[in-house]
Structures are given as structure tokens and as C-alpha cells.
Amino acid sequence: MINCSKNLPLQLSVIIVNYNVKFFLEQCLYSLLKAIKDIKSEILVIDNASTDGSKEYLTEKFPQVQFTWLDSNLGFGKANNLALQKAKSDYVLFLNPDTLLAEDCLNKCLEYMKANERCAALGVRMIDGNGNFLKESKRGFPTLSNSFFKFSGLCKLFPRSKTFSGYYLGHIPENKSGRVEVLAGAFMMISRKAIEITQGFDERFFMYGEDVDLSYRVHLAGMENHYFAGTTIVHFKGESTQKFSKSYTRHFYNAMHIYVNKHQHSNKITRALLHASITAGQCIAHMKFALRKLWLEPAVNKNTNAVIEASQPEFNALLHLLKFARQPIIVCGRIANNETDTEANIGRWENIKALVTQKKINRIIFCEGTHSFKTIVEKMQDARGLAGFLFHAYGSSSIVGSNNKNSNGLVIFKN
């Protein structure tokens, strides 16, 4: 049960569950600290017994954060609920560690929720590490028809259809805010009232599905889930879930079976058909996993030809850090920040398309410092498809990036 305080001095409690992604969490926390600058808030990080040295690496770097270090991996839902016991705010944000926020993101979300009284839970527009829109930013409930059209592939064939793409609400434009059915656990802002009614996450869901279940229970309580397109965050995706891994397949489809048993108990035929649809989807996923292992050629280590978008001092600092990259990264030059930046550079951002072609650039490294996180998110979308991206928050000791949702991202750090 969630212990809810009557006297709530804070506006926002941000809860993050970490598991072996310390470098992505480092970047996330740097962006988060700027996003809560003008908000009375607290940050609660629950670590699910990470073995990557997260405790030693993060504790001294972020004294503002309340860390809880667990002795065993309790799963996503249970870890979040533990943090909820400590949360002392009017609103709670469940946030993934592999995310980056714009500086005005949380202020905008709070303003939206306060202006829309029926909005009990809020999700935002998300893009991946390549700048592509993530369809799970807004979803429909996994009904029999939605599940069938998703697993059969009709959802992909008709991505804008209200009928065939109901799982991802494809008929709702990504730039339109409003009521939706399911929000992603990667970024879910929820009111204190909704927490008191729902009592947080169902701990039977170890990983995946708990956000669908919580969204449905918000709906059953007569409250609304909203998708807010007024801000965009980066969700690297590949770090928290590898779509074709055995672990993902097992946890995801088990979660769907739990959801069906919980919410479709009144209709035996529908429940049986949903279970069959889920099992079929799991079989297809296993086949894809096997085929990928059989056909996918071993990765070839190719030199990365990168350009750094930064001021001259930031550029010099990143060059030093890049020396520790496991895979060679060739830096062909620096992109100047603005017209007044007259130090040595190979060009300006407005000419990035031509520069990528001329210099055969396959990675753009963004350095937050002179530029804001918000500007970087905007530039990612402007340069989408031109090259892969890497990110470095000012003051951090690492560079991260993830250009493939089915594999681990790239991390560069000094030992």
C-alpha cells in the first residue's frame, strides 16, 4: 500500500529505477537537474542491485539525489513503489534512466496538468537516439483487435489507420496533445490523487506491462491519460530494452499474459483469443531472434568519422575524452556554435547537410554547455537520417549514444 502524506510541500517527485546504466543515468541526471531548476522537487533514484559500479560512480557526483541501493533486483514496478513511499509531492514523474529532457520540459508538463483538471497522468512526445519519433509515446489498450493487428503486421502496413493502427493510435498526429489510453513508463507524470486511487504499480509485473496496467486502472477510475506534444524528450531505448533479446521476449509476453488474466476475466472467449494472440506473437519474436542470430553478419569494427558541435573549450575537452573510446573515433573537426564563434572550425550548423556529405561524417557529437538540451533535441530532429548521434552533458565524465533499439548503445568514458 502507498502511504500518502496529507501535507505535501513539494510540487514534483522524480522517481528513476536504475539497473546497470550508470553512464546513461549520469547524462539523464544532468538534464533533469536543469529541468527542475525552478520547481520545488526531489529526485529519488532506486537502484536494482546494479553490478556496474553505479553506487561508487554516481553518489559523489549527485549529492542532490536521494539514492536507495537495493541488495536484489526487485523489478521495475516494485522498485517504483518503494520510492513512492518516500515521495512528498503533488505530482510524481516516473522516468527512465536512459532519457534526456529539455530544460522547460517539466514546467510545461506541470502547467498542462494543472490546466486540464481531468488529466490524471501525462506522457510526452519521445524520440529515440536517432531522432525518430517513438510510437509508444501514445498507445491504445491491447484489445483483441489492436493486439491482432499489431502482431499480424497490419499495424505497420497501415500506420495512420484508426482501425489497423489502434495499438499506437496512429490516427492521432504526433504533434497533437489530448486524451489517449496508454502512456509509456519511460516518462509518466501522475497526480497525487491518481496515486492514492491506483496505489501505484502492480508488482506482479516484473518488467514491461506495468505502465499499460496502471494506465488502464487510471481509466477505470474515471480519470484521463493525456499525451502532451508540447515538449520532446530523448529515450535512447536500446539501453532499457533490446527488442529481439531473449530476456525482452520472455518478460514482455509474460507481462501481456498477466494483463489479460487480470483485466479480461469476465469474457472467457476474448481472454482465450488474447492469450492465443500473445503466444503467436511470442513465437514470431522467437523466430525473429533465431533468424537474426543465423543471418546477421558479425559486426565489423569501422572507424567512426565524427564531427563535434561545441565551443572551442568544449571541443578540446571532448577530444581528450575520446581518446578512451574502445573503437577508434576520428574527429574531422568542429562545428561552430554561432556567427560570433570565429575560432577554428570546419563549418556552421546551418551547413550540416553539406558537411556530412563532403566529410563523409557518420557521427555527430553534441556537447551540452554552450547549447541547451532543448536545442540539442531540436537539432537531432533537423539532422535525422544524416548520421548517428552521441551526447555529452557539461560536467559529465562520459559520452553516450544509442542508434539501435535492438542492441546496447555506445558509451565512452575515462577509466
N, C-alpha and C positions, 0 to 999 in steps of 0.2 A: 504494500500500500504506500502511496505517496503522501508524505507528511507536508501539508500545505500551510505556510505561515500566513497569518492574517495581516501582519504589518510588513509591507514589502517596500523597503527603502530604495531599491534599485529598479531601473527600467528594464534591463536585459541581462539574462544569464546565458552565456555561450558555452555549450557542452560539446566537447570533442572526445571521441574514443580513438585512441592511438594503438596501433599494433605494427611494430617494425617498419615505420615510415618516418623516422626522425628528421630526415632532411626535407621531405615534403612538408612535414608539420612545422619545421623551422620557418620555411617560406610563408606558410599559412598564417602563423602567429604574427610575423612581421606585418603582413597585410591587415590582419584582424586588429592589431593594436592601433593602427591608423584609422580603421573604420569605426572604432568605439571611442575615439578621442573626445568627442563632445557628448557622450552618452554615459549616464551613471550605470555601470555594468560590472560584471565579473566574468572571468574565464575559468572554466573548470575542465581540466584535461584528465581523463581516466585512461590509464594505460593497462591494456590487457596482457600483462606479463610479457612485454617485448624482450627479445633477446639480442637486439641490435645496439644496445648501449644508449637507449633513449634517455634514461634517467640521468646518466652522467653528462650527456651532451646538452640536454635542454634545461635542466634545473637552474644552473647559474646564469644561463642566457636570458631567462624569462622569469625574474623574481615576481612579476605582477600576476603570474598564473598560479592557480591553485591546482597542484598536481596530486593525483592519487595513483599510487603504484600497486597494482594487484599482483598476487602471487600465482594466479592462474588465469587462463583465458575464459572469461565468463560469457563471451558472446556480445554482440552489439546491443541488443535490447536491454539485457540485464545490467550492463555497464552504464548505459544511459540512465537507467532508473536509479542506480546508486548515486549518480551525480544529481539527479532531480531531488533527492533527499536533502541536498545541501543548497539547492538553488533558492535565491531570495529575491525574485524579481517578478514584475508584472508579465513579462514575456520571456520565453525561453527559445533559444536557437540551437537546434541540433545541427552540427556542422561536421563534414568530413575533414580529415586532416590533409587530404590532397586537393585543396581548393585555394583560390586566390580571390580576394574581394576588392572591389573598388572602394575608395575612401568614403564615398557618400552612400554606399550600398545599404547599410543598416539603418541610417537615418531615414532613407526613402521607404524602406520596408515598414518601419515603425509608423511613419506618417500615414502610409496606406492602410495599415491595420486599424489605426485609430479613426480614420475617416470612413471606414467600412465596418460598421458595428457587427454585422453578421459573419465577418471573416474571422474564423477561429484559428485557422492555420494557413500559412503562406509559403509558397515556393517561388523561385525566381528563374529567370532565363539563364541557362547554363550552356557553356561551350566547352569542348574538350581541348587538349593541349595543342591541337592543330587549328583551333579557331572555329571548328564546326559546331553547329547547334546540336545539342543533345536532346533527342526526342523525349527522354524520360523526364524532362523538365515539367511536363504536363501529361497526365495519363488518365485513361478511363478505368473503371473497375474491371477486373478479369472475369467478365461474364462468359457464358458458354460461347456466344458468337464472337466476342472480342478475342478470346483465347484461341478459338479455332482459326480465325483469320490471321492471327499473329503466327501461330505455329505452322500454318499451311503456306505462308509466304505471300498471301493475298494482301496483307498489310503493306508490304514493300512495293507490290505492283501498283497499288492504288493509294499512295501516301496522303492524298488530300481528301479521300472519301470518308464521309461521316459513318458509312456503314462498314466498309472494309478496314478502315484505319481507326476504329474506335478505341483500340488499345492505347494509342498515342494521341488521340483526339486530333488527328491530322487535319480536320476541317477548321480547327481554331488556329489562326495565324500566330506565329511565334512572337510577333510584336504586339499582340493584343492581350491586355490584362482582363481578368474576370474569373468567374467561378469554374472550377474543374473538379474532378472526382478524386484523383490520386496525386499526391506530392512525393517527391523523392527525399529519402532520408539524408541525402548528401547536404541538403540545405532545407530545413523545415523550421520555420518560426511559428510558435504556437502560444496562444494566450494562456494565462493562469487559469481562467475559467475552464478552458478545454482540458487542461491537465487535470484539474480537480474532478472533472466528469469522467474522463477516459482512464485516469490513473496510469498514464504513461504507456510504455510499450508492453506487449505481451511477451513474456520471457521464454515462451515455448519456441519462439523464432530465434534460433541461434545467430543466423546471418541471412539477410535478404528476406523480403516479405513483410517484415515488421512495419515498414512505412506504409505498405498497402493496407495492412490490418488497422493501423492507427488512423489512416485517412478514412477508412470505412466506418470506424467507430465514431469519428467526429461527425460524419454524415448521419449515422443512425441517431445521434443525439440531437439532430435538428440544426446543427451548425454547418458552416460552409468552409470548404477548402478553396483557396484562390491562388491563381497563377499570376505573378506580377512581372510584367515585361519591362518595367521602368528601370531595371538595373540588370547587369550581366556579370556572372562570376565564371571563373575558370574551374572546371572539375577535371582533373587530369585523367581520371577514370581507370587507366591501366594499372595504377598502383593499388587501388582498393578492390578491383575485381578484374580477373582475367577470364573473359567470356568463354574461352574454349578450354579452360583448365578443368581437371577432374574435380578439384575442390569446389569451383564455382558451380559446375553442373550438379553435384551432389547437394550442396546447400540450397541452391536456388529452387530446384524442383521439389526437394523435401519441404521447403517453405510453402510452396504452392499447394501441396497436398494438405498441409496443416491448415492453411487458409480455407480451403474448400470444406474440410471436415468441420471447421468452426462456424462458417457462415452459410453453408448450403445444407444444413441438417434437415430442413423441412421438406426438401424435394429430392427423393431418392434417385429418380431418373436423371435429373440435372447433375446431381452430385457424381453419379457413376460416369456420366459422359465427360464431366470436367476432369475426373481422375484419369479417364482414358486419354483425353486430350493432353494432359500433362505428361503422362507416361510416354505417349507418342513423341512429344516434344523432347523429352529426355533421351529417348532412343536416337532421335535425329541429331541431338547435340553430341552424343557419344560417337556417332558415325563421323560427324564433322571433326571431332577431336582426333579420331583414328586416322582419318584421311589427311589431316594436316601433318601428323607425325610421319605418315608414309610418303607424302608428296612434297612437303615443304623442304626445300633445299637448305642445307646448313648456312647459317648467316656468314657472310664474308665481311671481314673487317676492312672497311674502306675508310680512308682518311676523310674527316669531316672538314669541309671548307666553309668557314664561318665568318660572319661579319658581326661586329658588336655595336649596338646602338646605345651610346653612352657619352658622357662628357669625357674629356681627356684624362682627368684623375681617376675616374671610374674605369676607364679603358685600361689604364696601367695596372690597376688593382686586379682586374679580371684576367689580364694576361698572366699574372703571377699565379692565380688560382688554377688557370687552365693547364699549367704545367703538370698538374697532378691527375689529369684525365687518363684513364686506363687506355682508352682508344685515342690515337693521335688526333688532335684538333688543330687544323691550320687556320690561322686568323689572317684574312686578306686585308683587313683594315677596319676603320672606324666610321660609323655613320654619325654625322654631326647632329647635335640636338636642335639647333635653331640657327637663324641667319647671323646672329652675333657670335656664334662659335666659329672662330677663324683658325683654330689650331688644326694641325694636320689631320686630314680626313679624306675619304675616297668618294664622298658624296653626301647628299641630304635625303631625308626620309621620303620626300615627295618624288624622288627618282628611284625608289627602291626596286621597282619592277625592272627597270633597265639595268640596274646594278646587278641584280640577281642573275640576269641573262649574261651580261658581259663578264662577270667574275666567276660564273658557274657556282654560285653560293647555294649550299644546301642546308644551312642552319643560320638563323638569326638569333642572336643572344640579346635579350632585353635586360638592361640594368636599371632597376628602380632606384631612384635617387634624385637625379635632375627631373626625371619624369615620374608621374604618379602611377599607381597601379591601374587607375581608371584609364589613363592614356594608353598604357600598355595593352589593356584588354581591347581597346578600340583599334589600336594598330595591328593587333593579331588578326582581327577580322578583316582589316583592309588588305593584309598580306596573305590571307588564307589561300593555300594552294601553291604559293610561291616557294616555300621552304619550310623545314621544321623549325620549332622554336625552343629556346632554352631561357631560363629565368633566374635572375639573381636579385634578391632583395637587399637593399642597402643595409650594411651592418652584418649580414649573414656570412657564414663560412662555407656556403655551398652554392652550387648551380644545379637546377633540376629541369627536367622536361619529360614529357611522355607523349609520343606521337602515335601510339598504337594501343587501343583499349584491350588488346588480347595479349599483351606482354608487358613486362616491367619497364618502367621508364629509365631515363638516363640520369645518373647522379654523379657530380664531380665535387670532390671535397679534398681538403688538405688533411693528411693523416696526422 
